[in-house]
Amino acid sequence: MPDGYKRAVVDALLSSMGPDGKVIFIDYHGPHRFHPMRPILKLIFNFLEPFAESLWRHPITDFATRPEDFTWKSETYFGGLYQKTIARHR
């Protein structure tokens, strides 16, 4: 989805979180520079998922209007291909 929609979705999820809740985001992440799947994913993104590559350049926190209101914890998987980011209220 385009970055504007990503912002709207992230903000909607964060605003619906209860005081003791958390939001878990699972999405693409920029793979390590020499990851063997990197060039293949670039081709796939160019033809099938043109908006996915923005997650290689921006963490999920960049799509939140008020990221400072939350604590963020991120982990990457499979050599950086995917990320799990957890947001909780401060």
N, C-alpha and C positions, 0 to 999 in steps of 0.2 A: 504494500500500500504506500502511497506517496507520503512524504515526511509530514505534511500537514495533518493527514489522517492519523499517522503514528502519534503525533502530539495529542490529538483529540482523544485517542484510545487510552494512551498512558494517563492523561489527566483524568479521564472518566473513571478508570480503574482506581487510581489513587484517591479520588474524591469519594468513592463508594466504600473505601476501607474503613472498618470499625476501629475504635481506639486501640484495641489489642490485636488487630488483624495484621495481615501481611499480604502483599501482592507478589506473585512469582511470575517472572517473565522468562520464557524460553525462546530463544531466537538465534539467528545467525550471528557470528562474530568473525572478525578478520582473522583468518588462519595465519599461522606463522609464515614468515617470508618465503621459506623454501618448502612449505608443505606441498606434497605431491598433488593434492586435490585443488590447490589454489587456481591454477590455470583452467582446469575443467570447470570449476564453479564460476569463474569469470565469464566463460562462454555461456554457461547455463543462465546466469543472471542477465547477460546481454540480450538473450533471445526470449527467455521465459519469465524471469523475475527482475525486471529492470529497477525496481525500487529496493530490492534486498541489499544491494551493495552499500547503501548509505549506512547500514549497520556495521560495515567494516570501518567506516570513518568516524562514526559517532556512537558513544555508549548509550544505553537506554536512558541514563540520567539526563542526557541532552534533550530528550523529548518531553521532559517534565517541566511545567511552567515554574514550579517552586520546588526544585530538588532539595533545597536546604531544609525543607520541612520534614525530610525523611532520612533514615539511615539506609545505606545501600551496601549490599554485599554481592559481589559477582565472582563466579567461577567459570572457567572455560573447560571445554571437553574436546576430545578427539583432535588434539594439536591446535586448538583455537578455532575450530570450525563452528562450534556452537557455544552459547553462553547461557548461564542461568543467573539471573539477577533478582535478588529479593529486596523489596522495599518495605520498611516499617516506619510508623510514626516516630518522631523524636520524642 
